[in-house]
Amino acid sequence: MSAPIIWILAPFGVATVLWLLQRKTLLVAWVGLILCVGLAVLAASVPIGERIPGVGLRIEPELIILGRRLLVENTDRPLLVFFYAIGAFWIGGARASRADRLVAPVGLAILTILLAALSVEPFLYAGLLVETAVLLSVPMLVPAGSSAGQGVLRYVVFQTLALPFILVAAWGLGGVEANPTNTDLAQLSVVLLGMGFAFWLAIFPFYTWLPLLAGQAQPYAVGFLMMAMPTAVLILGLNVLGQFGWLSSDPGLFTILRLSGGMMVVTAGVWAAFQRDVGRLLGYAVIIETGYSLLALSLRESLGMEIFVMMFLPRLVGLGLWSLAAGIMQRETGSLQFKQLERVAEKLPFATAGLALAYLSLAGLPLLGSFPLRQILLQEVARTSPFGVIWVLGGSLGLMFGAFRLLAVLTEGYFGPRKAQETWLQMVLLLLGVLTLLLMGVFPRALFPWMARLLEAIPALY
């Protein structure tokens, strides 16, 4: 038995069966949740490429399919745990959010495809697998019987535009390995690779589709997609830099990362300050999160890598809590426009608290999940770019200003008695999310060091 079969091919087969059984929503949700939890526990406890103590079996790290290799090594186990934790997190809350019934089977399939993209060799085929995940996500974003909105169409177009750049860049990088003296091909490959990842990650100015998609599609599906896809693509980019070491030796790369990340935070923060739709605010929050990830990588030191992987945890909880609360509100009011959410706190106090805390955490409010890492990151960025950090802070303040505008709409200054209309499951999940964000903000050393183990699965760049 090989690791790719256990953690990639077999779960994809289960996802296919769950797709066929999608009408049995409760069964699909429970099977998906148990499978994700089981695979995460298995990855955390069973070594790969070594004899299992007391059993004598050995899980092989590679699998050859049509001459292409899927490689899942022992160092990749923290990555497997994290990705299946994402699956368990979202599938577990799908029923409470009353999300589309395809979230569980399609979400599980997307996770397996993204893991395959991270493990496939050569890198050329990773682009094809990411595009497969993009196309597979469309049924989850467009409910049966409805037509695709402009946001979904732009999402598919922009993600697909990345594919030719990635394919040609992968071909060029292979040529550079064969002939290192071909500097023209090396420069062309770097430019094409940068363009491909810019489309994939919605880097400025290619992010116009993201707020539009978040404002039109079901928030719970968008939240899952905006957690899984950027995370996988960022790690894939680091794998490429590790595979082709000469790419990360150029100081100009880190300058571009710093400028791109700063522009994303600043511009998205300004636009977020004037939005009147919760879904679009989610889109701008995701853009800012990606911007901070690029800023962390631009530090060009091990601390930057540690911050980069640790930021995944508050992002996971924040986006999950936001998506759950926004999904509940959309079911109740029929819209996420501000005018439809006026004084919704009277009917949905737990969802209101969850949405507000998630938003403020993503904006970097002190004593919440994202603040400790944001503080350290901005301190480090200020050492190399004191003027630039002021602009970044301005972008975060723009997102925070939008949070207080939203809070004013949800409560309209009313803080009297409220009768909760959420179900017990919704209240429990919302309270757990809020408490986790508070725990990460007040006691950051209790949870964040666990995320540092992801560095085992990421090449050292510095």
CORUR-V843578 format. One record per residue. N is the residue number from 1. RES is the residue in three letters. PSI is psi in degrees with one decimal (none if undefined). BURIAL is + if it has 9 or more other C-alpha atoms within 8 Angstrom, else -. Layout:
N;RES;PSI;BURIAL
N;RES;PSI;BURIAL
This chain:
1;MET;137.3;-
2;SER;155.6;+
3;ALA;-42.5;+
4;PRO;-33.1;+
5;ILE;-43.4;+
6;ILE;-45.3;+
7;TRP;-4.5;+
8;ILE;-62.7;+
9;LEU;-45.8;+
10;ALA;-46.3;+
11;PRO;-34.4;+
12;PHE;-39.4;+
13;GLY;-40.2;-
14;VAL;-41.1;-
15;ALA;-37.6;+
16;THR;-42.2;+
17;VAL;-41.8;-
18;LEU;-33.3;+
19;TRP;-44.5;+
20;LEU;-25.9;-
21;LEU;22.7;+
22;GLN;-24.7;+
23;ARG;-22.9;-
24;LYS;74.8;-
25;THR;-40.9;+
26;LEU;-44.4;-
27;LEU;-45.2;-
28;VAL;-43.2;+
29;ALA;-44.8;+
30;TRP;-41.7;+
31;VAL;-44.7;-
32;GLY;-43.6;+
33;LEU;-48.3;+
34;ILE;-39.5;+
35;LEU;-45.1;+
36;CYS;-44.1;+
37;VAL;-43.5;+
38;GLY;-43.3;-
39;LEU;-35.3;+
40;ALA;-44.3;+
41;VAL;-40.3;+
42;LEU;-42.8;-
43;ALA;-33.4;+
44;ALA;-24.1;+
45;SER;-18.9;-
46;VAL;124.5;-
47;PRO;153.9;+
48;ILE;131.5;+
49;GLY;6.3;+
50;GLU;160.8;-
51;ARG;131.2;+
52;ILE;121.0;+
53;PRO;133.6;-
54;GLY;-11.4;-
55;VAL;-41.6;-
56;GLY;-5.9;-
57;LEU;159.2;-
58;ARG;126.5;+
59;ILE;115.4;+
60;GLU;143.3;+
61;PRO;-13.0;+
62;GLU;159.2;+
63;LEU;129.9;+
64;ILE;124.0;-
65;ILE;114.6;-
66;LEU;39.0;-
67;GLY;-0.5;-
68;ARG;145.4;+
69;ARG;130.2;+
70;LEU;119.9;+
71;LEU;116.1;+
72;VAL;103.4;+
73;GLU;173.4;+
74;ASN;-32.8;+
75;THR;-14.4;-
76;ASP;-2.2;+
77;ARG;-42.6;+
78;PRO;-33.4;+
79;LEU;-41.1;+
80;LEU;-42.9;+
81;VAL;-45.5;+
82;PHE;-44.1;+
83;PHE;-39.8;+
84;TYR;-21.2;+
85;ALA;-37.8;+
86;ILE;-45.9;+
87;GLY;-45.3;+
88;ALA;-38.9;+
89;PHE;-47.8;+
90;TRP;-41.3;+
91;ILE;-36.5;+
92;GLY;-29.9;+
93;GLY;-1.9;+
94;ALA;-39.9;+
95;ARG;-38.1;+
96;ALA;-35.4;+
97;SER;-12.3;+
98;ARG;43.5;+
99;ALA;173.6;+
100;ASP;144.4;+
101;ARG;-12.0;-
102;LEU;-6.4;+
103;VAL;-43.4;+
104;ALA;-56.8;+
105;PRO;-42.2;+
106;VAL;-40.3;+
107;GLY;-43.0;+
108;LEU;-41.3;+
109;ALA;-40.7;+
110;ILE;-41.3;+
111;LEU;-42.8;+
112;THR;-38.0;+
113;ILE;-40.1;+
114;LEU;-38.2;+
115;LEU;-37.2;+
116;ALA;-38.6;+
117;ALA;-35.2;+
118;LEU;-19.4;+
119;SER;-10.7;+
120;VAL;145.9;+
121;GLU;131.6;+
122;PRO;170.6;-
123;PHE;-24.8;+
124;LEU;-38.5;+
125;TYR;-12.5;+
126;ALA;-37.2;+
127;GLY;-41.3;+
128;LEU;-37.1;+
129;LEU;-40.0;+
130;VAL;-41.1;+
131;GLU;-36.7;+
132;THR;-42.4;+
133;ALA;-38.5;+
134;VAL;-49.3;+
135;LEU;-35.5;-
136;LEU;-24.9;+
137;SER;-15.6;+
138;VAL;-46.0;+
139;PRO;-27.8;+
140;MET;-30.5;+
141;LEU;-25.1;+
142;VAL;102.7;+
143;PRO;152.3;-
144;ALA;134.3;-
145;GLY;-6.9;-
146;SER;160.7;-
147;SER;154.7;-
148;ALA;131.4;-
149;GLY;177.1;-
150;GLN;-33.8;-
151;GLY;-42.6;+
152;VAL;-42.0;+
153;LEU;-43.4;+
154;ARG;-38.8;+
155;TYR;-48.6;+
156;VAL;-42.4;+
157;VAL;-49.0;-
158;PHE;-39.8;+
159;GLN;-35.6;+
160;THR;-31.4;+
161;LEU;-25.9;+
162;ALA;-29.0;+
163;LEU;-51.6;+
164;PRO;-35.9;+
165;PHE;-43.9;+
166;ILE;-42.0;+
167;LEU;-45.6;+
168;VAL;-38.4;+
169;ALA;-41.5;+
170;ALA;-39.9;+
171;TRP;-42.8;+
172;GLY;-40.6;+
173;LEU;-36.2;+
174;GLY;-38.9;-
175;GLY;-36.2;+
176;VAL;-38.1;+
177;GLU;-38.0;-
178;ALA;-31.6;-
179;ASN;82.9;-
180;PRO;-18.0;-
181;THR;-7.5;-
182;ASN;82.3;-
183;THR;-32.4;-
184;ASP;-44.4;-
185;LEU;-35.8;+
186;ALA;-45.1;+
187;GLN;-42.2;-
188;LEU;-40.8;+
189;SER;-39.5;+
190;VAL;-43.9;+
191;VAL;-45.9;-
192;LEU;-40.0;+
193;LEU;-42.4;+
194;GLY;-40.7;-
195;MET;-41.1;+
196;GLY;-46.6;+
197;PHE;-28.6;+
198;ALA;-40.8;+
199;PHE;-42.9;+
200;TRP;-45.4;+
201;LEU;2.4;+
202;ALA;49.9;+
203;ILE;144.1;+
204;PHE;131.6;+
205;PRO;24.2;-
206;PHE;29.2;+
207;TYR;11.8;+
208;THR;-26.1;-
209;TRP;-25.4;+
210;LEU;-51.3;+
211;PRO;-33.6;+
212;LEU;-43.5;+
213;LEU;-45.5;+
214;ALA;-26.5;+
215;GLY;-13.7;+
216;GLN;-34.7;+
217;ALA;168.8;+
218;GLN;126.5;+
219;PRO;-33.3;+
220;TYR;-40.3;+
221;ALA;-41.0;+
222;VAL;-42.1;+
223;GLY;-44.5;+
224;PHE;-46.8;+
225;LEU;-39.9;+
226;MET;-8.6;+
227;MET;-46.1;+
228;ALA;-47.6;+
229;MET;-54.6;+
230;PRO;-36.3;+
231;THR;-47.9;+
232;ALA;-41.1;+
233;VAL;-39.1;+
234;LEU;-44.8;+
235;ILE;-37.0;+
236;LEU;-41.1;+
237;GLY;-40.6;+
238;LEU;-36.1;+
239;ASN;-39.6;+
240;VAL;-44.0;+
241;LEU;-35.7;+
242;GLY;-35.2;+
243;GLN;-39.3;-
244;PHE;82.7;+
245;GLY;-29.4;+
246;TRP;-19.0;-
247;LEU;-42.0;+
248;SER;-3.2;+
249;SER;-9.1;-
250;ASP;117.4;-
251;PRO;-25.8;-
252;GLY;-27.4;-
253;LEU;-43.6;+
254;PHE;-28.2;+
255;THR;-41.7;+
256;ILE;-41.2;-
257;LEU;-42.7;+
258;ARG;-43.6;+
259;LEU;-42.7;-
260;SER;-45.7;+
261;GLY;-42.3;+
262;GLY;-42.8;+
263;MET;-37.5;+
264;MET;-43.7;+
265;VAL;-45.1;+
266;VAL;-53.2;+
267;THR;-41.9;+
268;ALA;-37.0;+
269;GLY;-40.1;+
270;VAL;-46.1;+
271;TRP;-36.6;+
272;ALA;-30.0;+
273;ALA;-19.8;+
274;PHE;14.0;-
275;GLN;153.6;+
276;ARG;28.9;-
277;ASP;126.8;+
278;VAL;-37.3;+
279;GLY;-45.2;+
280;ARG;-34.5;+
281;LEU;-38.0;+
282;LEU;-42.5;+
283;GLY;-44.6;+
284;TYR;-32.9;+
285;ALA;-39.4;+
286;VAL;-40.6;+
287;ILE;-44.4;+
288;ILE;-39.2;+
289;GLU;-43.2;+
290;THR;-38.8;+
291;GLY;-42.5;+
292;TYR;-34.4;+
293;SER;-42.7;+
294;LEU;-38.2;+
295;LEU;-39.2;+
296;ALA;-42.3;+
297;LEU;-26.7;+
298;SER;-10.7;+
299;LEU;-24.3;+
300;ARG;43.0;+
301;GLU;166.7;-
302;SER;-31.7;-
303;LEU;-37.6;-
304;GLY;-39.4;+
305;MET;-39.2;+
306;GLU;-43.8;+
307;ILE;-40.3;+
308;PHE;-48.9;+
309;VAL;-33.4;+
310;MET;-28.5;+
311;MET;-17.0;+
312;PHE;-33.8;+
313;LEU;-55.2;+
314;PRO;-27.2;+
315;ARG;-42.8;+
316;LEU;-49.4;+
317;VAL;-42.1;+
318;GLY;-48.4;+
319;LEU;-38.0;+
320;GLY;-44.3;+
321;LEU;-42.5;+
322;TRP;-48.0;+
323;SER;-41.7;+
324;LEU;-48.5;+
325;ALA;-42.7;+
326;ALA;-37.3;+
327;GLY;-40.2;+
328;ILE;-43.3;+
329;MET;-39.4;+
330;GLN;-38.5;+
331;ARG;-35.4;+
332;GLU;-40.3;-
333;THR;-17.9;+
334;GLY;-5.2;-
335;SER;156.6;+
336;LEU;14.6;+
337;GLN;145.3;+
338;PHE;-39.8;+
339;LYS;-23.9;-
340;GLN;-10.6;+
341;LEU;10.4;+
342;GLU;126.4;+
343;ARG;28.7;+
344;VAL;-16.8;+
345;ALA;-24.5;+
346;GLU;-32.0;+
347;LYS;-32.1;+
348;LEU;67.3;+
349;PRO;-36.4;+
350;PHE;-41.6;+
351;ALA;-38.0;+
352;THR;-46.4;+
353;ALA;-41.7;+
354;GLY;-44.4;+
355;LEU;-44.3;+
356;ALA;-46.7;+
357;LEU;-39.3;+
358;ALA;-43.7;+
359;TYR;-48.1;+
360;LEU;-32.3;+
361;SER;-46.1;+
362;LEU;-27.2;+
363;ALA;-12.1;+
364;GLY;26.5;+
365;LEU;136.6;+
366;PRO;149.5;-
367;LEU;9.4;+
368;LEU;171.9;+
369;GLY;-43.8;+
370;SER;-16.4;+
371;PHE;-47.6;+
372;PRO;-43.4;+
373;LEU;-38.2;+
374;ARG;-41.1;+
375;GLN;-47.6;-
376;ILE;-43.0;-
377;LEU;-46.6;+
378;LEU;-34.0;+
379;GLN;-41.9;-
380;GLU;-40.2;+
381;VAL;-36.0;+
382;ALA;-25.8;+
383;ARG;-34.7;-
384;THR;-25.2;-
385;SER;77.5;-
386;PRO;-38.1;+
387;PHE;-37.7;-
388;GLY;-33.9;+
389;VAL;-26.4;+
390;ILE;-41.2;-
391;TRP;-39.3;+
392;VAL;-42.9;+
393;LEU;-37.1;+
394;GLY;-38.4;+
395;GLY;-41.9;+
396;SER;-38.3;+
397;LEU;-33.4;+
398;GLY;-42.8;+
399;LEU;-38.2;+
400;MET;-36.9;+
401;PHE;-41.3;+
402;GLY;-33.1;+
403;ALA;-43.2;+
404;PHE;-32.5;-
405;ARG;-43.4;-
406;LEU;-42.8;+
407;LEU;-37.5;+
408;ALA;-37.4;+
409;VAL;-43.3;+
410;LEU;-33.0;+
411;THR;-29.0;+
412;GLU;38.7;+
413;GLY;6.7;-
414;TYR;123.0;-
415;PHE;34.2;-
416;GLY;-166.9;-
417;PRO;141.3;-
418;ARG;143.8;-
419;LYS;113.0;-
420;ALA;137.2;+
421;GLN;4.8;-
422;GLU;157.9;+
423;THR;165.6;-
424;TRP;-35.9;-
425;LEU;-43.4;-
426;GLN;-43.9;+
427;MET;-41.9;+
428;VAL;-47.4;-
429;LEU;-40.5;+
430;LEU;-42.6;+
431;LEU;-38.7;+
432;LEU;-41.2;-
433;GLY;-44.7;+
434;VAL;-45.7;+
435;LEU;-36.1;-
436;THR;-42.5;+
437;LEU;-41.0;+
438;LEU;-39.5;+
439;LEU;-43.2;+
440;MET;-34.4;+
441;GLY;-37.8;+
442;VAL;-37.9;-
443;PHE;69.5;-
444;PRO;-29.3;+
445;ARG;-6.3;-
446;ALA;-29.8;-
447;LEU;-38.0;+
448;PHE;-39.4;+
449;PRO;-26.9;+
450;TRP;-32.7;-
451;MET;-21.6;+
452;ALA;-19.3;+
453;ARG;-19.8;+
454;LEU;-21.5;+
455;LEU;-22.7;+
456;GLU;-28.3;+
457;ALA;0.6;+
458;ILE;132.5;+
459;PRO;143.9;+
460;ALA;122.9;-
461;LEU;-16.9;+
462;TYR;none;-
